[in-house]
Structure formats: structure tokens, C-alpha cells
Amino acid sequence: MTAAKGFTAAGVAAGLKDSGAPDVALVVNRGPGRAAAGVFTSNRVKAAPVLWSQRVLRSGEVAAVVLNSGGANACTGPAGFQDTHATAEKAAEVLGCGAGEVAVASTGLIGVRLPMDKLLPGVEKAAASLSAHGGEKAAIAIKTTDTVHKTAVVERDGWVVGGMAKGAGMLAPGLATMLVVLTTDADV
């Protein structure tokens, strides 16, 4: 996840999951480039973080991605979108970038609003924990029903692609509950 130059990550427990397991991840791109793209669900019903991140990615650049497990922020209406915006604002505040440069992804229970009194301090905690070696902790923090965390790194001819993924038994239809973040220092 953080093998590519310019990337740091963190995974922390913010209390979104009753188990106390890590549930907030942050991946930050400090450059040299910030090119970004996204692939999203084709479902007509889209969660607030999907709608937010689609807007963010229109610029083609992202400074950070905040991910949480323990709540999907799906089917939560305008209040859920406001929660997503507040999440991006908090990340922007602690990272020194604009909220429009922060993508957000959430996974977990549908139809329940996120506990923002836990999530926002979790974003701050994750920002304080950022590390060039934080990819594994970030991957652990996005797990839901997964039994293992999933990461990969490929290095070729002076460039690196790293990634983490979340998804186990509920991938249909069309990778519906899958989250993946890929990083690269390739000139794209």
C-alpha cells in the first residue's frame, strides 16, 4: 500500500465496531503526482461516500482517502451525505488540503448513520499515526467479514503499484461491497 513513493497510511480503532477492532483507515498521497481515478457501483442506489467520491474524482486528483468499516453510510439520506462531507472536511483540516481532494469510502451495516462523535476523532487519530509502513494497518482497518487482510505490491522498472482490498462473501452483484485502494509512483 505504501511501497510507492509519496504514500503514507494508517489504520486505527475509533470505536465504530463493537469489537474494538481497527475501523478507520487513511491513505495519503504527498506526491510527486496526485493523479486519481475510480470505479464505482453501477447500482442505482449509491451510498453517500460513493456520491461524494465520484464528485471528488472528477478533478482527476486526490490527496487522501478516508475509509471506515463498521458502517456503510448507505441509505442514510441527506444527513449521511453531510456526514461524508464532514469526514472529508476533518481529513482536510488535519492534512492541510481541501475537502474536495479527499475521497471517502465506507463499508458495513446499511441504513444506519455513522457515529460521527467517534469517526471524526478517529480521522484525527489516523492522521497522527500516518507512516510509510502503515499499509498493513490500513488494510486491517477496512475488514468486515474478511478473515484476512489483503495487500499486494508489484515493482517493475523503477515504479511500484501497491494496494489493499476488502471483500469476502458479499461481492455480487458486480463487486457490490468491494473496496480497493491502489497506489503508484508510476507516471500516469
FENRA-V959789 format. One record per residue. N is the residue number from 0. RES is the residue in one small letter. PSI is psi in whole degrees, -180 to 180 (none if undefined). Layout:
n:N res:RES psi:PSI
n:N res:RES psi:PSI
This chain:
n:0 res:m psi:-44
n:1 res:t psi:15
n:2 res:a psi:-29
n:3 res:a psi:141
n:4 res:k psi:136
n:5 res:g psi:-3
n:6 res:f psi:140
n:7 res:t psi:161
n:8 res:a psi:166
n:9 res:a psi:156
n:10 res:g psi:128
n:11 res:v psi:164
n:12 res:a psi:120
n:13 res:a psi:-6
n:14 res:g psi:16
n:15 res:l psi:-30
n:16 res:k psi:136
n:17 res:d psi:-27
n:18 res:s psi:-18
n:19 res:g psi:4
n:20 res:a psi:158
n:21 res:p psi:140
n:22 res:d psi:1
n:23 res:v psi:127
n:24 res:a psi:150
n:25 res:l psi:129
n:26 res:v psi:127
n:27 res:v psi:136
n:28 res:n psi:112
n:29 res:r psi:13
n:30 res:g psi:178
n:31 res:p psi:-25
n:32 res:g psi:162
n:33 res:r psi:25
n:34 res:a psi:139
n:35 res:a psi:152
n:36 res:a psi:162
n:37 res:g psi:152
n:38 res:v psi:130
n:39 res:f psi:169
n:40 res:t psi:148
n:41 res:s psi:2
n:42 res:n psi:145
n:43 res:r psi:-29
n:44 res:v psi:116
n:45 res:k psi:137
n:46 res:a psi:157
n:47 res:a psi:-44
n:48 res:p psi:-32
n:49 res:v psi:-49
n:50 res:l psi:-44
n:51 res:w psi:-51
n:52 res:s psi:-32
n:53 res:q psi:-41
n:54 res:r psi:-47
n:55 res:v psi:-43
n:56 res:l psi:-9
n:57 res:r psi:-29
n:58 res:s psi:-20
n:59 res:g psi:8
n:60 res:e psi:143
n:61 res:v psi:136
n:62 res:a psi:-29
n:63 res:a psi:159
n:64 res:v psi:126
n:65 res:v psi:129
n:66 res:l psi:141
n:67 res:n psi:149
n:68 res:s psi:161
n:69 res:g psi:-5
n:70 res:g psi:127
n:71 res:a psi:-15
n:72 res:n psi:41
n:73 res:a psi:143
n:74 res:c psi:40
n:75 res:t psi:4
n:76 res:g psi:-162
n:77 res:p psi:-34
n:78 res:a psi:-37
n:79 res:g psi:-38
n:80 res:f psi:-39
n:81 res:q psi:-38
n:82 res:d psi:-41
n:83 res:t psi:-45
n:84 res:h psi:-44
n:85 res:a psi:-36
n:86 res:t psi:-46
n:87 res:a psi:-40
n:88 res:e psi:-43
n:89 res:k psi:-44
n:90 res:a psi:-44
n:91 res:a psi:-42
n:92 res:e psi:-48
n:93 res:v psi:-20
n:94 res:l psi:-14
n:95 res:g psi:39
n:96 res:c psi:-175
n:97 res:g psi:151
n:98 res:a psi:-30
n:99 res:g psi:-2
n:100 res:e psi:7
n:101 res:v psi:115
n:102 res:a psi:154
n:103 res:v psi:138
n:104 res:a psi:136
n:105 res:s psi:147
n:106 res:t psi:146
n:107 res:g psi:-146
n:108 res:l psi:139
n:109 res:i psi:144
n:110 res:g psi:5
n:111 res:v psi:130
n:112 res:r psi:151
n:113 res:l psi:146
n:114 res:p psi:91
n:115 res:m psi:-26
n:116 res:d psi:-15
n:117 res:k psi:-40
n:118 res:l psi:-47
n:119 res:l psi:-44
n:120 res:p psi:-30
n:121 res:g psi:-37
n:122 res:v psi:-43
n:123 res:e psi:-44
n:124 res:k psi:-42
n:125 res:a psi:-42
n:126 res:a psi:-38
n:127 res:a psi:-17
n:128 res:s psi:4
n:129 res:l psi:139
n:130 res:s psi:151
n:131 res:a psi:-9
n:132 res:h psi:20
n:133 res:g psi:4
n:134 res:g psi:-42
n:135 res:e psi:-42
n:136 res:k psi:-38
n:137 res:a psi:-44
n:138 res:a psi:-37
n:139 res:i psi:-37
n:140 res:a psi:-19
n:141 res:i psi:0
n:142 res:k psi:144
n:143 res:t psi:-89
n:144 res:t psi:0
n:145 res:d psi:142
n:146 res:t psi:-21
n:147 res:v psi:154
n:148 res:h psi:155
n:149 res:k psi:119
n:150 res:t psi:158
n:151 res:a psi:153
n:152 res:v psi:136
n:153 res:v psi:130
n:154 res:e psi:132
n:155 res:r psi:137
n:156 res:d psi:47
n:157 res:g psi:6
n:158 res:w psi:160
n:159 res:v psi:141
n:160 res:v psi:127
n:161 res:g psi:158
n:162 res:g psi:163
n:163 res:m psi:152
n:164 res:a psi:153
n:165 res:k psi:133
n:166 res:g psi:133
n:167 res:a psi:-101
n:168 res:g psi:-14
n:169 res:m psi:55
n:170 res:l psi:-16
n:171 res:a psi:147
n:172 res:p psi:147
n:173 res:g psi:47
n:174 res:l psi:40
n:175 res:a psi:-42
n:176 res:t psi:20
n:177 res:m psi:137
n:178 res:l psi:133
n:179 res:v psi:136
n:180 res:v psi:125
n:181 res:l psi:142
n:182 res:t psi:150
n:183 res:t psi:151
n:184 res:d psi:12
n:185 res:a psi:152
n:186 res:d psi:96
n:187 res:v psi:none
